[in-house]
Every structure is written in C-alpha cells, then in structure tokens.
C-alpha cells in the first residue's frame, strides 16, 4: 500500500506536469478531471495506512488540516509520537 501511495502521488505529479504545458482547453479539463481521481486514490491509500500505522497517525494528526507553522506542527507531532 505504501508503493500504491507513491504511485498515486506520481500520477498526480504527471498530470500536474502535463496540465501545465497543455494548450488545448478541453484536453486540460479532461486531465484535471482525471487528476482529481488520483487525489481520491491518494487519500484512500493514505487513510488506509494511517489506520494501520498508529505512529504515523499521531504525527500526521498534529500536522494535517491545522493552522500555523508547518515545521512547528511537525515537531510537535514528532514529540507526541515519542
Ligand atoms: Fe490512481
């Protein structure tokens, strides 16, 4: 599942690169739509892993969807996991 997460992130990046150079509006819209599927896949893979990996979950809960300095949130999350 970790490799699947990586592959979904790569797919998001590939679409990002293609979208950034595509001139045709319709082709760009189709690729954006396809990229959104990859966001969903990435999210499902990540959620699966977080449910299986309590330490990851502890660290990421301190970082994701929080306001403020990301580095400080990461450090706080790391401390919680220790
Ligand atoms: Fe995918």
PDB file of the backbone (N, CA, C, O) and the ligand in Angstrom, with CONECT records:
HET    LIG  A 101       1
ATOM      1  N   UNK A   1       0.834  -1.203   0.000  1.00  0.00           N
ATOM      2  CA  UNK A   1       0.000   0.000   0.000  1.00  0.00           C
ATOM      3  C   UNK A   1       0.875   1.262   0.000  1.00  0.00           C
ATOM      4  O   UNK A   1       0.492   2.299  -0.543  1.00  0.00           O
ATOM      5  N   UNK A   2       2.050   1.152   0.617  1.00  0.00           N
ATOM      6  CA  UNK A   2       2.961   2.312   0.587  1.00  0.00           C
ATOM      7  C   UNK A   2       3.383   2.626  -0.841  1.00  0.00           C
ATOM      8  O   UNK A   2       3.444   3.790  -1.237  1.00  0.00           O
ATOM      9  N   UNK A   3       3.676   1.576  -1.617  1.00  0.00           N
ATOM     10  CA  UNK A   3       4.046   1.796  -3.026  1.00  0.00           C
ATOM     11  C   UNK A   3       2.867   2.355  -3.806  1.00  0.00           C
ATOM     12  O   UNK A   3       3.046   3.179  -4.703  1.00  0.00           O
ATOM     13  N   UNK A   4       1.673   1.914  -3.470  1.00  0.00           N
ATOM     14  CA  UNK A   4       0.480   2.447  -4.133  1.00  0.00           C
ATOM     15  C   UNK A   4       0.337   3.945  -3.847  1.00  0.00           C
ATOM     16  O   UNK A   4       0.004   4.731  -4.734  1.00  0.00           O
ATOM     17  N   UNK A   5       0.594   4.320  -2.596  1.00  0.00           N
ATOM     18  CA  UNK A   5       0.537   5.745  -2.221  1.00  0.00           C
ATOM     19  C   UNK A   5       1.537   6.556  -3.058  1.00  0.00           C
ATOM     20  O   UNK A   5       1.221   7.635  -3.558  1.00  0.00           O
ATOM     21  N   UNK A   6       2.749   6.008  -3.195  1.00  0.00           N
ATOM     22  CA  UNK A   6       3.782   6.677  -4.002  1.00  0.00           C
ATOM     23  C   UNK A   6       3.323   6.798  -5.454  1.00  0.00           C
ATOM     24  O   UNK A   6       3.482   7.845  -6.082  1.00  0.00           O
ATOM     25  N   UNK A   7       2.753   5.716  -5.974  1.00  0.00           N
ATOM     26  CA  UNK A   7       2.305   5.728  -7.377  1.00  0.00           C
ATOM     27  C   UNK A   7       1.179   6.729  -7.596  1.00  0.00           C
ATOM     28  O   UNK A   7       1.118   7.378  -8.641  1.00  0.00           O
ATOM     29  N   UNK A   8       0.292   6.857  -6.621  1.00  0.00           N
ATOM     30  CA  UNK A   8      -0.788   7.845  -6.759  1.00  0.00           C
ATOM     31  C   UNK A   8      -0.209   9.258  -6.740  1.00  0.00           C
ATOM     32  O   UNK A   8      -0.659  10.127  -7.487  1.00  0.00           O
ATOM     33  N   UNK A   9       0.782   9.485  -5.892  1.00  0.00           N
ATOM     34  CA  UNK A   9       1.436  10.797  -5.863  1.00  0.00           C
ATOM     35  C   UNK A   9       2.148  11.070  -7.187  1.00  0.00           C
ATOM     36  O   UNK A   9       2.127  12.194  -7.688  1.00  0.00           O
ATOM     37  N   UNK A  10       2.773  10.044  -7.746  1.00  0.00           N
ATOM     38  CA  UNK A  10       3.426  10.211  -9.053  1.00  0.00           C
ATOM     39  C   UNK A  10       2.393  10.535 -10.130  1.00  0.00           C
ATOM     40  O   UNK A  10       2.624  11.387 -10.988  1.00  0.00           O
ATOM     41  N   UNK A  11       1.269   9.857 -10.075  1.00  0.00           N
ATOM     42  CA  UNK A  11       0.218  10.120 -11.072  1.00  0.00           C
ATOM     43  C   UNK A  11      -0.267  11.565 -10.967  1.00  0.00           C
ATOM     44  O   UNK A  11      -0.468  12.232 -11.981  1.00  0.00           O
ATOM     45  N   UNK A  12      -0.451  12.039  -9.749  1.00  0.00           N
ATOM     46  CA  UNK A  12      -0.858  13.443  -9.539  1.00  0.00           C
ATOM     47  C   UNK A  12       0.181  14.372 -10.153  1.00  0.00           C
ATOM     48  O   UNK A  12      -0.160  15.349 -10.820  1.00  0.00           O
ATOM     49  N   UNK A  13       1.452  14.054  -9.920  1.00  0.00           N
ATOM     50  CA  UNK A  13       2.535  14.889 -10.447  1.00  0.00           C
ATOM     51  C   UNK A  13       2.592  14.834 -11.964  1.00  0.00           C
ATOM     52  O   UNK A  13       2.805  15.861 -12.609  1.00  0.00           O
ATOM     53  N   UNK A  14       2.406  13.653 -12.544  1.00  0.00           N
ATOM     54  CA  UNK A  14       2.430  13.538 -14.016  1.00  0.00           C
ATOM     55  C   UNK A  14       1.323  14.399 -14.618  1.00  0.00           C
ATOM     56  O   UNK A  14       1.554  15.133 -15.578  1.00  0.00           O
ATOM     57  N   UNK A  15       0.115  14.306 -14.048  1.00  0.00           N
ATOM     58  CA  UNK A  15      -0.973  15.154 -14.548  1.00  0.00           C
ATOM     59  C   UNK A  15      -0.622  16.634 -14.372  1.00  0.00           C
ATOM     60  O   UNK A  15      -0.889  17.454 -15.250  1.00  0.00           O
ATOM     61  N   UNK A  16      -0.028  16.957 -13.239  1.00  0.00           N
ATOM     62  CA  UNK A  16       0.345  18.355 -12.971  1.00  0.00           C
ATOM     63  C   UNK A  16       1.286  18.868 -14.071  1.00  0.00           C
ATOM     64  O   UNK A  16       1.117  19.976 -14.581  1.00  0.00           O
ATOM     65  N   UNK A  17       2.269  18.048 -14.422  1.00  0.00           N
ATOM     66  CA  UNK A  17       3.225  18.448 -15.460  1.00  0.00           C
ATOM     67  C   UNK A  17       2.554  18.581 -16.820  1.00  0.00           C
ATOM     68  O   UNK A  17       2.802  19.539 -17.552  1.00  0.00           O
ATOM     69  N   UNK A  18       1.699  17.613 -17.156  1.00  0.00           N
ATOM     70  CA  UNK A  18       1.017  17.648 -18.466  1.00  0.00           C
ATOM     71  C   UNK A  18       0.047  18.809 -18.547  1.00  0.00           C
ATOM     72  O   UNK A  18      -0.038  19.488 -19.571  1.00  0.00           O
ATOM     73  N   UNK A  19      -0.683  19.037 -17.468  1.00  0.00           N
ATOM     74  CA  UNK A  19      -1.651  20.139 -17.438  1.00  0.00           C
ATOM     75  C   UNK A  19      -0.932  21.475 -17.615  1.00  0.00           C
ATOM     76  O   UNK A  19      -1.434  22.374 -18.290  1.00  0.00           O
ATOM     77  N   UNK A  20       0.233  21.595 -17.011  1.00  0.00           N
ATOM     78  CA  UNK A  20       0.953  22.876 -17.052  1.00  0.00           C
ATOM     79  C   UNK A  20       1.439  23.237 -18.461  1.00  0.00           C
ATOM     80  O   UNK A  20       1.680  24.412 -18.738  1.00  0.00           O
ATOM     81  N   UNK A  21       1.585  22.266 -19.341  1.00  0.00           N
ATOM     82  CA  UNK A  21       2.064  22.565 -20.703  1.00  0.00           C
ATOM     83  C   UNK A  21       0.981  22.400 -21.772  1.00  0.00           C
ATOM     84  O   UNK A  21       1.201  22.745 -22.933  1.00  0.00           O
ATOM     85  N   UNK A  22      -0.190  21.872 -21.388  1.00  0.00           N
ATOM     86  CA  UNK A  22      -1.250  21.641 -22.372  1.00  0.00           C
ATOM     87  C   UNK A  22      -1.867  22.964 -22.814  1.00  0.00           C
ATOM     88  O   UNK A  22      -2.221  23.803 -21.986  1.00  0.00           O
ATOM     89  N   UNK A  23      -1.992  23.140 -24.126  1.00  0.00           N
ATOM     90  CA  UNK A  23      -2.572  24.376 -24.677  1.00  0.00           C
ATOM     91  C   UNK A  23      -4.081  24.237 -24.921  1.00  0.00           C
ATOM     92  O   UNK A  23      -4.824  25.215 -24.838  1.00  0.00           O
ATOM     93  N   UNK A  24      -4.519  23.021 -25.220  1.00  0.00           N
ATOM     94  CA  UNK A  24      -5.922  22.793 -25.560  1.00  0.00           C
ATOM     95  C   UNK A  24      -6.777  22.788 -24.283  1.00  0.00           C
ATOM     96  O   UNK A  24      -6.541  21.998 -23.369  1.00  0.00           O
ATOM     97  N   UNK A  25      -7.776  23.687 -24.239  1.00  0.00           N
ATOM     98  CA  UNK A  25      -8.597  23.829 -23.022  1.00  0.00           C
ATOM     99  C   UNK A  25      -9.341  22.552 -22.664  1.00  0.00           C
ATOM    100  O   UNK A  25      -9.426  22.177 -21.495  1.00  0.00           O
ATOM    101  N   UNK A  26      -9.889  21.878 -23.697  1.00  0.00           N
ATOM    102  CA  UNK A  26     -10.649  20.669 -23.408  1.00  0.00           C
ATOM    103  C   UNK A  26      -9.731  19.545 -22.908  1.00  0.00           C
ATOM    104  O   UNK A  26     -10.081  18.824 -21.974  1.00  0.00           O
ATOM    105  N   UNK A  27      -8.589  19.405 -23.518  1.00  0.00           N
ATOM    106  CA  UNK A  27      -7.632  18.388 -23.060  1.00  0.00           C
ATOM    107  C   UNK A  27      -7.209  18.681 -21.617  1.00  0.00           C
ATOM    108  O   UNK A  27      -7.065  17.775 -20.796  1.00  0.00           O
ATOM    109  N   UNK A  28      -7.018  19.960 -21.336  1.00  0.00           N
ATOM    110  CA  UNK A  28      -6.626  20.359 -19.973  1.00  0.00           C
ATOM    111  C   UNK A  28      -7.733  20.004 -18.967  1.00  0.00           C
ATOM    112  O   UNK A  28      -7.455  19.510 -17.875  1.00  0.00           O
ATOM    113  N   UNK A  29      -8.988  20.264 -19.355  1.00  0.00           N
ATOM    114  CA  UNK A  29     -10.122  19.956 -18.472  1.00  0.00           C
ATOM    115  C   UNK A  29     -10.232  18.455 -18.222  1.00  0.00           C
ATOM    116  O   UNK A  29     -10.522  18.028 -17.104  1.00  0.00           O
ATOM    117  N   UNK A  30     -10.004  17.661 -19.255  1.00  0.00           N
ATOM    118  CA  UNK A  30     -10.070  16.203 -19.109  1.00  0.00           C
ATOM    119  C   UNK A  30      -8.975  15.728 -18.160  1.00  0.00           C
ATOM    120  O   UNK A  30      -9.217  14.881 -17.299  1.00  0.00           O
ATOM    121  N   UNK A  31      -7.795  16.264 -18.315  1.00  0.00           N
ATOM    122  CA  UNK A  31      -6.692  15.836 -17.441  1.00  0.00           C
ATOM    123  C   UNK A  31      -6.906  16.295 -16.003  1.00  0.00           C
ATOM    124  O   UNK A  31      -6.548  15.585 -15.063  1.00  0.00           O
ATOM    125  N   UNK A  32      -7.492  17.487 -15.828  1.00  0.00           N
ATOM    126  CA  UNK A  32      -7.790  17.932 -14.458  1.00  0.00           C
ATOM    127  C   UNK A  32      -8.802  17.007 -13.803  1.00  0.00           C
ATOM    128  O   UNK A  32      -8.687  16.677 -12.622  1.00  0.00           O
ATOM    129  N   UNK A  33      -9.793  16.593 -14.577  1.00  0.00           N
ATOM    130  CA  UNK A  33     -10.794  15.663 -14.069  1.00  0.00           C
ATOM    131  C   UNK A  33     -10.131  14.337 -13.683  1.00  0.00           C
ATOM    132  O   UNK A  33     -10.424  13.778 -12.626  1.00  0.00           O
ATOM    133  N   UNK A  34      -9.255  13.847 -14.527  1.00  0.00           N
ATOM    134  CA  UNK A  34      -8.550  12.586 -14.246  1.00  0.00           C
ATOM    135  C   UNK A  34      -7.652  12.732 -13.018  1.00  0.00           C
ATOM    136  O   UNK A  34      -7.532  11.807 -12.215  1.00  0.00           O
ATOM    137  N   UNK A  35      -7.026  13.893 -12.881  1.00  0.00           N
ATOM    138  CA  UNK A  35      -6.137  14.125 -11.735  1.00  0.00           C
ATOM    139  C   UNK A  35      -6.921  14.068 -10.423  1.00  0.00           C
ATOM    140  O   UNK A  35      -6.409  13.599  -9.407  1.00  0.00           O
ATOM    141  N   UNK A  36      -8.169  14.550 -10.453  1.00  0.00           N
ATOM    142  CA  UNK A  36      -8.974  14.509  -9.231  1.00  0.00           C
ATOM    143  C   UNK A  36      -9.209  13.080  -8.767  1.00  0.00           C
ATOM    144  O   UNK A  36      -9.286  12.825  -7.565  1.00  0.00           O
ATOM    145  N   UNK A  37      -9.325  12.149  -9.702  1.00  0.00           N
ATOM    146  CA  UNK A  37      -9.435  10.735  -9.335  1.00  0.00           C
ATOM    147  C   UNK A  37      -8.197  10.295  -8.550  1.00  0.00           C
ATOM    148  O   UNK A  37      -8.285   9.521  -7.597  1.00  0.00           O
ATOM    149  N   UNK A  38      -7.054  10.804  -8.975  1.00  0.00           N
ATOM    150  CA  UNK A  38      -5.807  10.419  -8.301  1.00  0.00           C
ATOM    151  C   UNK A  38      -5.745  11.004  -6.879  1.00  0.00           C
ATOM    152  O   UNK A  38      -5.182  10.385  -5.976  1.00  0.00           O
ATOM    153  N   UNK A  39      -6.321  12.187  -6.688  1.00  0.00           N
ATOM    154  CA  UNK A  39      -6.399  12.740  -5.316  1.00  0.00           C
ATOM    155  C   UNK A  39      -7.182  11.786  -4.425  1.00  0.00           C
ATOM    156  O   UNK A  39      -6.797  11.508  -3.289  1.00  0.00           O
ATOM    157  N   UNK A  40      -8.298  11.288  -4.972  1.00  0.00           N
ATOM    158  CA  UNK A  40      -9.133  10.353  -4.205  1.00  0.00           C
ATOM    159  C   UNK A  40      -8.343   9.080  -3.885  1.00  0.00           C
ATOM    160  O   UNK A  40      -8.354   8.600  -2.751  1.00  0.00           O
ATOM    161  N   UNK A  41      -7.669   8.548  -4.884  1.00  0.00           N
ATOM    162  CA  UNK A  41      -6.887   7.326  -4.658  1.00  0.00           C
ATOM    163  C   UNK A  41      -5.793   7.564  -3.610  1.00  0.00           C
ATOM    164  O   UNK A  41      -5.581   6.742  -2.718  1.00  0.00           O
ATOM    165  N   UNK A  42      -5.106   8.702  -3.736  1.00  0.00           N
ATOM    166  CA  UNK A  42      -4.057   9.040  -2.775  1.00  0.00           C
ATOM    167  C   UNK A  42      -4.637   9.120  -1.365  1.00  0.00           C
ATOM    168  O   UNK A  42      -4.066   8.585  -0.416  1.00  0.00           O
ATOM    169  N   UNK A  43      -5.766   9.788  -1.243  1.00  0.00           N
ATOM    170  CA  UNK A  43      -6.406   9.945   0.065  1.00  0.00           C
ATOM    171  C   UNK A  43      -6.837   8.618   0.671  1.00  0.00           C
ATOM    172  O   UNK A  43      -6.677   8.394   1.871  1.00  0.00           O
ATOM    173  N   UNK A  44      -7.381   7.743  -0.158  1.00  0.00           N
ATOM    174  CA  UNK A  44      -7.817   6.436   0.357  1.00  0.00           C
ATOM    175  C   UNK A  44      -6.615   5.613   0.799  1.00  0.00           C
ATOM    176  O   UNK A  44      -6.649   4.971   1.849  1.00  0.00           O
ATOM    177  N   UNK A  45      -5.554   5.632   0.001  1.00  0.00           N
ATOM    178  CA  UNK A  45      -4.338   4.891   0.382  1.00  0.00           C
ATOM    179  C   UNK A  45      -3.770   5.432   1.689  1.00  0.00           C
ATOM    180  O   UNK A  45      -3.394   4.671   2.582  1.00  0.00           O
ATOM    181  N   UNK A  46      -3.715   6.756   1.786  1.00  0.00           N
ATOM    182  CA  UNK A  46      -3.158   7.373   2.994  1.00  0.00           C
ATOM    183  C   UNK A  46      -3.999   7.025   4.215  1.00  0.00           C
ATOM    184  O   UNK A  46      -3.466   6.676   5.268  1.00  0.00           O
ATOM    185  N   UNK A  47      -5.312   7.124   4.067  1.00  0.00           N
ATOM    186  CA  UNK A  47      -6.183   6.808   5.200  1.00  0.00           C
ATOM    187  C   UNK A  47      -6.018   5.351   5.626  1.00  0.00           C
ATOM    188  O   UNK A  47      -5.999   5.051   6.820  1.00  0.00           O
ATOM    189  N   UNK A  48      -5.900   4.453   4.664  1.00  0.00           N
ATOM    190  CA  UNK A  48      -5.684   3.033   4.978  1.00  0.00           C
ATOM    191  C   UNK A  48      -4.410   2.865   5.799  1.00  0.00           C
ATOM    192  O   UNK A  48      -4.393   2.184   6.824  1.00  0.00           O
ATOM    193  N   UNK A  49      -3.343   3.505   5.319  1.00  0.00           N
ATOM    194  CA  UNK A  49      -2.057   3.377   6.028  1.00  0.00           C
ATOM    195  C   UNK A  49      -2.128   3.985   7.427  1.00  0.00           C
ATOM    196  O   UNK A  49      -1.580   3.425   8.376  1.00  0.00           O
ATOM    197  N   UNK A  50      -2.795   5.120   7.556  1.00  0.00           N
ATOM    198  CA  UNK A  50      -2.896   5.763   8.873  1.00  0.00           C
ATOM    199  C   UNK A  50      -3.671   4.891   9.859  1.00  0.00           C
ATOM    200  O   UNK A  50      -3.385   4.889  11.057  1.00  0.00           O
ATOM    201  N   UNK A  51      -4.647   4.155   9.347  1.00  0.00           N
ATOM    202  CA  UNK A  51      -5.394   3.252  10.229  1.00  0.00           C
ATOM    203  C   UNK A  51      -4.540   2.065  10.675  1.00  0.00           C
ATOM    204  O   UNK A  51      -4.769   1.492  11.740  1.00  0.00           O
ATOM    205  N   UNK A  52      -3.556   1.702   9.852  1.00  0.00           N
ATOM    206  CA  UNK A  52      -2.683   0.567  10.174  1.00  0.00           C
ATOM    207  C   UNK A  52      -1.424   0.973  10.933  1.00  0.00           C
ATOM    208  O   UNK A  52      -0.777   0.138  11.565  1.00  0.00           O
ATOM    209  N   UNK A  53      -1.080   2.258  10.868  1.00  0.00           N
ATOM    210  CA  UNK A  53       0.182   2.735  11.444  1.00  0.00           C
ATOM    211  C   UNK A  53      -0.099   3.833  12.475  1.00  0.00           C
ATOM    212  O   UNK A  53      -0.116   5.014  12.126  1.00  0.00           O
ATOM    213  N   UNK A  54      -0.319   3.460  13.739  1.00  0.00           N
ATOM    214  CA  UNK A  54      -0.697   4.434  14.770  1.00  0.00           C
ATOM    215  C   UNK A  54       0.309   5.581  14.955  1.00  0.00           C
ATOM    216  O   UNK A  54      -0.087   6.713  15.230  1.00  0.00           O
ATOM    217  N   UNK A  55       1.600   5.291  14.804  1.00  0.00           N
ATOM    218  CA  UNK A  55       2.597   6.360  14.983  1.00  0.00           C
ATOM    219  C   UNK A  55       2.461   7.405  13.874  1.00  0.00           C
ATOM    220  O   UNK A  55       2.518   8.606  14.135  1.00  0.00           O
ATOM    221  N   UNK A  56       2.284   6.947  12.659  1.00  0.00           N
ATOM    222  CA  UNK A  56       2.080   7.886  11.546  1.00  0.00           C
ATOM    223  C   UNK A  56       0.864   8.752  11.829  1.00  0.00           C
ATOM    224  O   UNK A  56       0.874   9.968  11.640  1.00  0.00           O
ATOM    225  N   UNK A  57      -0.192   8.073  12.293  1.00  0.00           N
ATOM    226  CA  UNK A  57      -1.449   8.787  12.547  1.00  0.00           C
ATOM    227  C   UNK A  57      -1.239   9.866  13.595  1.00  0.00           C
ATOM    228  O   UNK A  57      -1.732  10.984  13.450  1.00  0.00           O
ATOM    229  N   UNK A  58      -0.505   9.529  14.655  1.00  0.00           N
ATOM    230  CA  UNK A  58      -0.246  10.503  15.719  1.00  0.00           C
ATOM    231  C   UNK A  58       0.500  11.710  15.175  1.00  0.00           C
ATOM    232  O   UNK A  58       0.141  12.850  15.466  1.00  0.00           O
ATOM    233  N   UNK A  59       1.539  11.459  14.384  1.00  0.00           N
ATOM    234  CA  UNK A  59       2.335  12.573  13.839  1.00  0.00           C
ATOM    235  C   UNK A  59       1.496  13.400  12.863  1.00  0.00           C
ATOM    236  O   UNK A  59       1.491  14.629  12.922  1.00  0.00           O
ATOM    237  N   UNK A  60       0.792  12.715  11.971  1.00  0.00           N
ATOM    238  CA  UNK A  60       0.058  13.453  10.943  1.00  0.00           C
ATOM    239  C   UNK A  60      -1.154  14.193  11.486  1.00  0.00           C
ATOM    240  O   UNK A  60      -1.554  15.222  10.940  1.00  0.00           O
ATOM    241  N   UNK A  61      -1.744  13.670  12.566  1.00  0.00           N
ATOM    242  CA  UNK A  61      -2.867  14.397  13.173  1.00  0.00           C
ATOM    243  C   UNK A  61      -2.423  15.761  13.691  1.00  0.00           C
ATOM    244  O   UNK A  61      -3.210  16.706  13.738  1.00  0.00           O
ATOM    245  N   UNK A  62      -1.158  15.850  14.078  1.00  0.00           N
ATOM    246  CA  UNK A  62      -0.637  17.124  14.582  1.00  0.00           C
ATOM    247  C   UNK A  62      -0.344  18.110  13.449  1.00  0.00           C
ATOM    248  O   UNK A  62      -0.253  19.315  13.684  1.00  0.00           O
ATOM    249  N   UNK A  63      -0.198  17.604  12.224  1.00  0.00           N
ATOM    250  CA  UNK A  63       0.202  18.441  11.089  1.00  0.00           C
ATOM    251  C   UNK A  63      -0.954  18.773  10.148  1.00  0.00           C
ATOM    252  O   UNK A  63      -1.167  19.932   9.792  1.00  0.00           O
ATOM    253  N   UNK A  64      -1.701  17.733   9.750  1.00  0.00           N
ATOM    254  CA  UNK A  64      -2.690  17.912   8.684  1.00  0.00           C
ATOM    255  C   UNK A  64      -3.911  18.691   9.150  1.00  0.00           C
ATOM    256  O   UNK A  64      -4.411  18.498  10.258  1.00  0.00           O
ATOM    257  N   UNK A  65      -4.372  19.566   8.283  1.00  0.00           N
ATOM    258  CA  UNK A  65      -5.581  20.372   8.492  1.00  0.00           C
ATOM    259  C   UNK A  65      -5.480  21.280   9.713  1.00  0.00           C
ATOM    260  O   UNK A  65      -6.487  21.631  10.328  1.00  0.00           O
ATOM    261  N   UNK A  66      -4.246  21.654  10.054  1.00  0.00           N
ATOM    262  CA  UNK A  66      -4.010  22.562  11.178  1.00  0.00           C
ATOM    263  C   UNK A  66      -3.572  23.922  10.628  1.00  0.00           C
ATOM    264  O   UNK A  66      -3.031  24.003   9.524  1.00  0.00           O
ATOM    265  N   UNK A  67      -3.798  24.952  11.374  1.00  0.00           N
ATOM    266  CA  UNK A  67      -3.298  26.282  11.031  1.00  0.00           C
ATOM    267  C   UNK A  67      -1.938  26.451  11.689  1.00  0.00           C
ATOM    268  O   UNK A  67      -1.628  25.775  12.670  1.00  0.00           O
ATOM    269  N   UNK A  68      -1.133  27.346  11.155  1.00  0.00           N
ATOM    270  CA  UNK A  68       0.135  27.676  11.801  1.00  0.00           C
ATOM    271  C   UNK A  68       1.350  27.156  11.061  1.00  0.00           C
ATOM    272  O   UNK A  68       1.253  26.630   9.952  1.00  0.00           O
ATOM    273  N   UNK A  69       2.491  27.315  11.699  1.00  0.00           N
ATOM    274  CA  UNK A  69       3.776  26.958  11.116  1.00  0.00           C
ATOM    275  C   UNK A  69       3.886  25.434  10.945  1.00  0.00           C
ATOM    276  O   UNK A  69       3.799  24.690  11.922  1.00  0.00           O
ATOM    277  N   UNK A  70       4.074  24.988   9.731  1.00  0.00           N
ATOM    278  CA  UNK A  70       4.080  23.553   9.429  1.00  0.00           C
ATOM    279  C   UNK A  70       5.252  22.847  10.111  1.00  0.00           C
ATOM    280  O   UNK A  70       5.102  21.732  10.609  1.00  0.00           O
ATOM    281  N   UNK A  71       6.406  23.489  10.133  1.00  0.00           N
ATOM    282  CA  UNK A  71       7.574  22.857  10.766  1.00  0.00           C
ATOM    283  C   UNK A  71       7.325  22.673  12.268  1.00  0.00           C
ATOM    284  O   UNK A  71       7.619  21.616  12.827  1.00  0.00           O
ATOM    285  N   UNK A  72       6.786  23.700  12.909  1.00  0.00           N
ATOM    286  CA  UNK A  72       6.492  23.585  14.350  1.00  0.00           C
ATOM    287  C   UNK A  72       5.443  22.510  14.615  1.00  0.00           C
ATOM    288  O   UNK A  72       5.550  21.759  15.585  1.00  0.00           O
ATOM    289  N   UNK A  73       4.433  22.437  13.757  1.00  0.00           N
ATOM    290  CA  UNK A  73       3.410  21.395  13.911  1.00  0.00           C
ATOM    291  C   UNK A  73       4.043  20.013  13.768  1.00  0.00           C
ATOM    292  O   UNK A  73       3.702  19.084  14.499  1.00  0.00           O
ATOM    293  N   UNK A  74       4.969  19.889  12.816  1.00  0.00           N
ATOM    294  CA  UNK A  74       5.667  18.614  12.604  1.00  0.00           C
ATOM    295  C   UNK A  74       6.486  18.220  13.817  1.00  0.00           C
ATOM    296  O   UNK A  74       6.493  17.062  14.233  1.00  0.00           O
ATOM    297  N   UNK A  75       7.174  19.201  14.378  1.00  0.00           N
ATOM    298  CA  UNK A  75       7.984  18.920  15.567  1.00  0.00           C
ATOM    299  C   UNK A  75       7.098  18.502  16.736  1.00  0.00           C
ATOM    300  O   UNK A  75       7.438  17.587  17.486  1.00  0.00           O
ATOM    301  N   UNK A  76       5.963  19.177  16.886  1.00  0.00           N
ATOM    302  CA  UNK A  76       5.019  18.824  17.959  1.00  0.00           C
ATOM    303  C   UNK A  76       4.473  17.415  17.738  1.00  0.00           C
ATOM    304  O   UNK A  76       4.333  16.648  18.691  1.00  0.00           O
ATOM    305  N   UNK A  77       4.169  17.079  16.510  1.00  0.00           N
ATOM    306  CA  UNK A  77       3.666  15.744  16.189  1.00  0.00           C
ATOM    307  C   UNK A  77       4.702  14.668  16.493  1.00  0.00           C
ATOM    308  O   UNK A  77       4.384  13.594  17.005  1.00  0.00           O
ATOM    309  N   UNK A  78       5.951  14.989  16.161  1.00  0.00           N
ATOM    310  CA  UNK A  78       7.039  14.039  16.421  1.00  0.00           C
ATOM    311  C   UNK A  78       7.177  13.794  17.919  1.00  0.00           C
ATOM    312  O   UNK A  78       7.385  12.661  18.353  1.00  0.00           O
ATOM    313  N   UNK A  79       7.063  14.847  18.696  1.00  0.00           N
ATOM    314  CA  UNK A  79       7.159  14.703  20.164  1.00  0.00           C
ATOM    315  C   UNK A  79       6.030  13.853  20.704  1.00  0.00           C
ATOM    316  O   UNK A  79       6.234  13.038  21.604  1.00  0.00           O
ATOM    317  N   UNK A  80       4.831  14.040  20.157  1.00  0.00           N
ATOM    318  CA  UNK A  80       3.688  13.239  20.607  1.00  0.00           C
ATOM    319  C   UNK A  80       3.907  11.747  20.345  1.00  0.00           C
ATOM    320  O   UNK A  80       3.456  10.892  21.107  1.00  0.00           O
ATOM    321  N   UNK A  81       4.602  11.464  19.263  1.00  0.00           N
ATOM    322  CA  UNK A  81       4.807  10.060  18.875  1.00  0.00           C
ATOM    323  C   UNK A  81       5.903   9.373  19.680  1.00  0.00           C
ATOM    324  O   UNK A  81       5.980   8.144  19.701  1.00  0.00           O
ATOM    325  N   UNK A  82       6.743  10.152  20.338  1.00  0.00           N
ATOM    326  CA  UNK A  82       7.864   9.562  21.094  1.00  0.00           C
ATOM    327  C   UNK A  82       7.425   8.990  22.428  1.00  0.00           C
ATOM    328  O   UNK A  82       8.249   8.462  23.174  1.00  0.00           O
TER     329      UNK A  82
HETATM  330 FE   LIG A 101      -4.860   6.257  -9.179  1.00  0.00          FE
END
